[in-house]
Amino acid sequence: QVELVESGGGLVQPGGSLTLACTASTDIFVRKPMGWFRQAPGEERELVATITAFGTINYADSVKGRFAISRDNAKKTVYLQMNSLKPEDTAVYYCNMGKLYHTDYIPDFWGQGTQVTVSS
């Protein structure tokens, strides 16, 4: 059983910043790739960013230059720092522990989701 607990969501003004955190319950965290996904109302869930156990990072084009994913293996926590937030970033954000098939990220376990609302 893998539990992923998210925190840090909330309401922020356009141009503001917010940092999400996701803490895993298992020690295998250190060997697993992690990702952040988001789902806006009426939209499909989309990949936002991933980070491998080695620290290789990929971002969706829509967040490049604004968001930063990082991980702290000692705390078994993955973070998503969100800067220059836009209304279109409004969504439920989901943490994920996955696996790699060559360079492809395959999602496995999901966090509970946390709401991020960007509005003035």
C-alpha positions in Angstrom: 0.0 0.0 0.0 1.3 3.4 -1.0 -0.2 6.6 0.5 0.4 10.0 -1.0 -0.8 12.9 1.1 -0.9 16.4 -0.6 -0.9 19.8 0.9 -0.5 23.4 0.0 -3.4 24.2 -2.3 -5.5 27.3 -2.0 -6.6 30.6 -3.5 -4.0 32.9 -5.0 -4.1 36.0 -7.2 -2.9 36.0 -10.8 0.9 36.5 -10.8 1.2 35.0 -7.3 3.0 31.9 -6.2 2.0 28.7 -4.4 4.0 25.6 -3.4 2.4 22.1 -3.3 3.9 19.2 -1.3 3.2 15.5 -1.5 4.6 13.1 1.1 4.8 9.4 0.5 4.3 6.7 3.2 6.9 4.2 1.7 10.6 4.1 1.6 10.5 3.0 -2.0 10.0 6.7 -2.8 13.7 7.1 -3.2 13.7 4.7 -6.2 10.6 6.0 -7.9 9.8 8.7 -10.4 7.2 11.2 -9.2 4.9 13.5 -11.0 2.3 16.2 -10.7 -0.9 16.2 -12.8 -3.8 18.6 -12.9 -7.5 18.5 -14.0 -9.6 21.5 -14.6 -13.4 21.4 -14.7 -14.6 19.7 -17.9 -11.1 18.9 -18.9 -9.0 15.7 -19.1 -6.3 15.2 -16.5 -2.9 16.4 -17.8 0.7 15.9 -16.9 2.3 19.0 -15.4 5.8 17.8 -14.4 7.8 14.7 -13.6 11.0 14.0 -11.8 12.9 10.7 -11.8 14.9 9.2 -9.0 18.0 10.5 -10.7 16.6 14.1 -10.8 15.8 14.2 -14.5 12.9 16.7 -14.9 10.2 17.2 -17.6 7.6 19.9 -17.8 4.5 20.5 -19.8 4.9 23.4 -22.3 2.2 25.3 -20.5 4.2 25.6 -17.3 7.8 25.8 -18.5 9.6 28.7 -16.9 7.0 29.2 -14.3 6.8 25.9 -12.3 9.5 23.9 -10.6 9.3 20.3 -9.4 11.8 19.0 -6.8 12.1 16.2 -4.4 13.6 15.6 -0.9 14.3 11.9 -0.4 15.0 12.3 3.3 11.5 13.6 3.7 9.9 11.4 1.1 8.3 14.5 -0.4 7.9 15.9 -3.8 7.2 19.6 -4.3 5.7 21.7 -7.0 6.6 25.4 -6.8 4.2 27.5 -8.9 5.1 31.0 -9.9 3.5 33.6 -12.1 0.2 31.8 -11.7 -2.5 32.4 -14.3 -6.2 31.8 -14.1 -5.8 28.9 -16.6 -3.7 27.1 -13.9 -6.8 26.7 -11.8 -7.4 23.0 -11.3 -7.2 20.1 -8.9 -3.6 19.1 -8.7 -2.7 15.4 -8.1 0.6 14.0 -6.9 1.6 10.6 -8.5 4.2 7.9 -7.9 4.9 6.1 -11.2 7.4 4.1 -13.1 9.5 4.6 -16.2 9.1 2.7 -19.4 12.3 3.8 -21.2 11.7 7.6 -21.1 7.9 7.4 -20.7 6.3 8.2 -17.3 3.6 5.6 -16.4 1.4 6.7 -13.4 0.7 4.2 -10.6 -0.4 5.7 -7.3 -2.4 8.9 -6.8 -2.6 11.5 -4.1 -6.0 12.7 -3.0 -5.8 16.0 -5.0 -5.6 19.5 -3.8 -7.5 22.5 -5.3 -5.5 25.4 -6.7 -7.6 28.5 -7.6 -6.0 31.5 -9.4 -8.4 34.4 -9.3 -8.5 38.1 -8.6 
